[in-house]
Amino acid sequence: MIFILIVYVDERERNSKVPEHLTAKGVTVIFKMLDVGDYIVNNVVGIERKTASDYINSLIDGRLFEQLSKLKERFDKTLLIVEGDIYKALKGRNIHRNAILGSHVSLFLDLGVFILYSRNEEETAELIKRIGLHKIKTSLGLHIPRKSGASDIIDWQKFVLQCFPHIGPKIAQRILEYFGSIYAFCNATIHELSRIEGLSEQKAAEIYQIVHSFYKDYEKNKLLRSNENQKSILDYVSVNENCKQ
């Protein structure tokens, strides 16, 4: 049985090599502007990624707990991956190592956020992949359609809808309940799309544009096909005329 392992990646993570490593490991990477977190694994695990220096900086300026609190509100399973040697990064910084330990305790006991360490971007990608595979194998509330031979149409419908920006499992469920099918969803107006709870008019407009925009090479290929067809017709006429003679 083959499953699709999907990881949604925040657009701001394009500058890192983690998405590249994920793709090389066979993970389906979909870039989105995420409201919270840096990586979402199969729509059930929210992950914040920070380098060791980022962790220290966000702890000092107060962003750390704010970011992870918002992430925890959205996902039952929330992880923080700290990349690099945090104690090495402390050198020359005006912060005691006990503050780091204290923050770890608070994140776990107060927010329920688990912390994992990685040495580099490749190891971060491996952790993310293994998290996704573990969720699939244990089937903790996860319903991902099989890559081939899938019989559950509902799973496939939800999977297709969640490939659009701003659409997670809950909104995908609302869309199917409201429109009844992906066909009806794709033919909906911006106003109709914005009636779905969680889809603002701006988000609806973005989805509408994706559905109704032509692929960039379509017109060029269409013209080439037209020229080829025209040439074939002329060749056919020419051959027939020669035969008559």
C-alpha positions as CSV (number, residue, x, y, z in Angstrom):
1,M,0.0,0.0,0.0
2,I,1.5,3.3,-1.1
3,F,0.5,6.6,0.5
4,I,1.1,10.2,-0.4
5,L,3.1,12.1,2.2
6,I,2.2,15.7,1.9
7,V,4.0,18.6,3.6
8,Y,2.7,22.2,3.3
9,V,5.6,24.6,3.4
10,D,5.5,28.3,4.2
11,E,6.6,30.5,1.3
12,R,9.2,32.1,3.5
13,E,11.0,28.7,3.8
14,R,11.9,28.8,0.1
15,N,15.2,30.3,1.1
16,S,16.2,27.2,3.2
17,K,17.2,23.9,1.7
18,V,14.8,21.9,3.8
19,P,12.0,21.8,1.1
20,E,14.6,20.7,-1.5
21,H,15.8,17.9,0.8
22,L,12.1,16.8,1.5
23,T,11.5,16.6,-2.3
24,A,14.7,14.5,-2.7
25,K,13.3,12.1,0.0
26,G,10.1,11.6,-2.0
27,V,7.9,13.9,0.0
28,T,5.2,15.9,-1.9
29,V,6.0,19.6,-1.1
30,I,3.3,22.2,-1.5
31,F,4.2,25.9,-0.9
32,K,1.6,28.1,0.8
33,M,1.5,31.3,2.7
34,L,0.9,29.8,6.1
35,D,-0.9,31.8,8.8
36,V,1.0,29.9,11.5
37,G,4.0,27.6,11.5
38,D,6.6,26.7,8.8
39,Y,5.6,23.1,8.0
40,I,2.3,21.3,8.1
41,V,2.5,17.5,7.8
42,N,-0.5,15.8,6.3
43,N,-2.6,18.6,7.7
44,V,-2.4,17.2,11.3
45,V,1.0,18.2,12.6
46,G,2.1,21.9,12.9
47,I,5.9,22.5,12.9
48,E,7.9,25.6,13.6
49,R,11.5,25.5,12.5
50,K,14.2,27.7,14.0
51,T,17.9,27.8,13.8
52,A,19.7,27.9,17.1
53,S,20.2,31.7,16.7
54,D,16.6,32.2,15.7
55,Y,15.5,30.4,18.8
56,I,17.6,32.7,21.1
57,N,16.5,35.8,19.3
58,S,12.8,34.9,19.4
59,L,13.1,34.0,23.1
60,I,14.6,37.4,23.9
61,D,12.1,39.5,21.9
62,G,9.1,37.4,23.1
63,R,8.1,36.0,19.6
64,L,8.8,32.4,20.6
65,F,5.8,31.8,22.9
66,E,3.5,34.0,20.8
67,Q,4.2,32.0,17.6
68,L,3.9,28.6,19.3
69,S,0.8,29.5,21.1
70,K,-0.9,30.4,17.8
71,L,0.4,27.1,16.3
72,K,-0.9,25.1,19.2
73,E,-4.4,26.7,18.8
74,R,-4.5,25.3,15.3
75,F,-3.0,21.9,15.7
76,D,-3.3,19.2,18.4
77,K,0.2,18.0,17.5
78,T,2.7,20.8,17.6
79,L,6.5,20.5,17.2
80,L,9.4,22.9,17.4
81,I,12.6,21.8,15.5
82,V,15.7,23.7,16.6
83,E,18.4,23.4,14.0
84,G,22.0,23.6,15.1
85,D,23.9,23.7,18.4
86,I,22.0,26.1,20.7
87,Y,24.7,26.2,23.4
88,K,27.3,27.1,20.8
89,A,25.0,29.8,19.6
90,L,24.8,31.2,23.2
91,K,28.5,32.2,23.1
92,G,28.8,35.9,23.3
93,R,25.1,36.4,23.9
94,N,23.8,38.1,27.0
95,I,21.5,35.2,28.0
96,H,22.1,32.3,30.5
97,R,21.8,28.7,29.4
98,N,19.3,28.2,32.3
99,A,16.9,30.5,30.4
100,I,17.0,28.1,27.5
101,L,16.3,25.1,29.7
102,G,13.5,27.1,31.4
103,S,11.9,28.0,28.0
104,H,12.0,24.3,27.0
105,V,10.2,23.3,30.2
106,S,7.6,26.1,29.7
107,L,6.9,25.2,26.1
108,F,6.3,21.5,27.0
109,L,4.4,21.9,30.3
110,D,2.4,25.1,29.5
111,L,1.8,24.8,25.8
112,G,2.3,21.1,25.1
113,V,4.9,21.8,22.4
114,F,7.5,19.1,21.8
115,I,11.0,20.1,20.9
116,L,13.3,18.2,18.6
117,Y,16.9,19.1,17.7
118,S,18.6,18.6,14.3
119,R,22.2,19.2,13.2
120,N,21.4,20.7,9.8
121,E,18.7,21.3,7.1
122,E,19.0,17.7,5.7
123,E,18.4,16.3,9.2
124,T,15.5,18.6,9.7
125,A,13.9,17.3,6.5
126,E,14.5,13.7,7.6
127,L,12.7,14.4,10.9
128,I,9.8,16.0,9.1
129,K,9.5,13.0,6.8
130,R,9.7,10.5,9.7
131,I,7.0,12.4,11.5
132,G,4.7,12.2,8.5
133,L,5.4,8.5,8.0
134,H,4.8,7.8,11.7
135,K,1.4,9.5,11.5
136,I,0.5,7.4,8.5
137,K,1.6,4.1,10.0
138,T,-0.2,4.7,13.3
139,S,-3.3,6.1,11.6
140,L,-4.0,8.5,14.3
141,G,-7.1,10.1,12.8
142,L,-5.4,10.3,9.4
143,H,-7.3,9.5,6.2
144,I,-4.9,9.9,3.3
145,P,-5.9,8.4,-0.1
146,R,-3.7,5.8,-1.5
147,K,-1.6,6.8,-4.5
148,S,-3.0,4.0,-6.7
149,G,-6.1,1.9,-6.5
150,A,-7.9,4.2,-4.1
151,S,-11.6,3.3,-3.6
152,D,-12.5,6.1,-1.2
153,I,-13.7,9.0,-3.4
154,I,-14.3,11.2,-0.4
155,D,-10.7,11.0,0.7
156,W,-9.6,11.9,-2.9
157,Q,-12.0,14.8,-3.0
158,K,-10.6,16.2,0.3
159,F,-7.1,15.6,-0.9
160,V,-7.6,17.5,-4.1
161,L,-9.3,20.4,-2.4
162,Q,-6.5,20.7,0.2
163,C,-4.0,21.2,-2.6
164,F,-5.5,24.7,-3.0
165,P,-4.1,27.6,-0.9
166,H,-6.0,28.4,2.3
167,I,-7.8,25.1,2.3
168,G,-7.2,22.7,5.1
169,P,-9.2,19.6,6.2
170,K,-12.0,21.6,7.9
171,I,-12.6,24.0,5.0
172,A,-12.4,21.1,2.5
173,Q,-15.2,19.4,4.5
174,R,-17.3,22.6,4.4
175,I,-16.7,23.0,0.7
176,L,-18.0,19.4,0.0
177,E,-21.0,19.9,2.3
178,Y,-21.8,23.2,0.6
179,F,-21.1,22.5,-3.1
180,G,-21.4,18.7,-3.2
181,S,-18.7,18.1,-5.6
182,I,-15.3,19.4,-6.9
183,Y,-16.9,20.2,-10.2
184,A,-19.4,22.5,-8.6
185,F,-16.6,24.1,-6.5
186,C,-14.5,24.8,-9.6
187,N,-17.5,26.4,-11.3
188,A,-18.4,28.6,-8.3
189,T,-18.1,32.4,-8.4
190,I,-15.9,34.4,-6.1
191,H,-19.0,35.5,-4.1
192,E,-20.1,31.8,-3.8
193,L,-16.7,30.7,-2.6
194,S,-16.5,33.4,0.0
195,R,-19.7,32.0,1.6
196,I,-17.6,29.2,3.0
197,E,-16.6,29.8,6.5
198,G,-12.8,30.5,6.6
199,L,-12.6,31.8,3.0
200,S,-12.5,35.5,2.8
201,E,-13.3,37.2,-0.5
202,Q,-9.6,37.8,-1.1
203,K,-8.8,34.1,-0.5
204,A,-11.8,33.1,-2.7
205,A,-10.5,35.4,-5.5
206,E,-7.0,33.7,-5.3
207,I,-8.6,30.2,-5.6
208,Y,-10.9,31.4,-8.5
209,Q,-7.8,32.7,-10.3
210,I,-6.0,29.4,-10.0
211,V,-9.0,27.5,-11.3
212,H,-9.7,29.8,-14.3
213,S,-6.3,30.9,-15.4
214,F,-4.8,29.3,-18.5
215,Y,-1.4,27.6,-18.2
216,K,1.4,29.9,-19.5
217,D,2.3,27.7,-22.5
218,Y,-1.2,26.8,-23.5
219,E,-1.8,29.6,-26.1
220,K,1.6,28.9,-27.7
221,N,1.0,25.2,-27.9
222,K,-2.6,25.8,-29.1
223,L,-1.2,27.9,-32.0
224,L,1.4,25.2,-32.8
225,R,-1.3,22.6,-32.9
226,S,-3.4,24.8,-35.1
227,N,-0.6,25.3,-37.6
228,E,0.1,21.6,-37.6
229,N,-3.5,20.8,-38.3
230,Q,-3.6,23.4,-41.0
231,K,-0.5,21.9,-42.6
232,S,-2.0,18.4,-42.4
233,I,-5.1,19.6,-44.2
234,L,-3.1,21.3,-47.0
235,D,-0.9,18.2,-47.4
236,Y,-4.1,16.1,-47.7
237,V,-5.6,18.4,-50.3
238,S,-2.3,18.5,-52.2
239,V,-2.0,14.7,-52.2
240,N,-5.6,14.3,-53.5
241,E,-5.1,16.8,-56.3
242,N,-2.0,15.0,-57.4
243,C,-3.9,11.7,-57.4
244,K,-6.6,13.2,-59.6
245,Q,-4.0,14.3,-62.1
